[in-house]
Amino acid sequence: MIKAIVFDLGGVILKHKPTLIGEILSQMFPISEEEGNSIFLQNRVQLLKGELSSRQFLEQLKDKFKVDRTTDELSKLWIALYIKSAEIDYELLDFIEKLKAKYKVYLLTDTIDVHDEFNKGRGIYDKFTQAFKSFEEKMAKADGQAFYIHVLDKIDTKPEECVFIDDLDEQIKTAESLGAKGIVFKNIF
């Protein structure tokens, strides 16, 4: 019997391009979107696991590209660009509210501190029984089964009692390899 449903955030509840951060960096620094994406990918795991804060990351880029803006100004610009590019699927959030009548509903997301600060203010996390964020848990989905096992342990649920919903097929395969059910999210219908 299913007791818990675990949703991903980016690409499921938040609609945005997979190259969102590369796009943001290209608008903040004198680089192309492709270069921005490459820089992000080089630092991705450290950012997701909270080993490198977005502030430290911005300071490194500010020095590298000799940008005159302060780190605070760059952080505010990042959020402004993020707001324009990551819209909430409110219909899905309403559906999640209905699911909570029968199931425990969780969030498992690879996210970074700068996005988290903003999303917390939008009330997204309030829709869930609990939110597991990579930078706080010091783990990322790139760790394979470990992050999923960590979450299953924390919610005291067996894999076969859980459904994972993610937009990325490889994440669903990881959950299914543990014995959980998986759904590759395309849209709410």
KAFEN-V473348 format. One line per field, one symbol per residue. burial: I if it has 16 or more other C-alpha atoms within 10 Angstrom, else O. A space follows every 50 residues. Layout:
BEGIN
burial: ???
END
This chain:
BEGIN
burial: OIOIIIIIIIIIIIOIOOOIIIIIIIIIIOIOIOOIIOIIOOOIIIIIII OIIIOOOIIOIIOOOOOOOOIOOIIOIIIOIIOOIIOIOOOIOOOIOOOI OOIIIIIIIIIIIIOIOOIOOOOIIOIIOIIIIIIIOOIIIOOIIOIIIO IIOOOOOIIIOIIIIIIIOOIIIIIIOOOIIIIIIOOOO
END
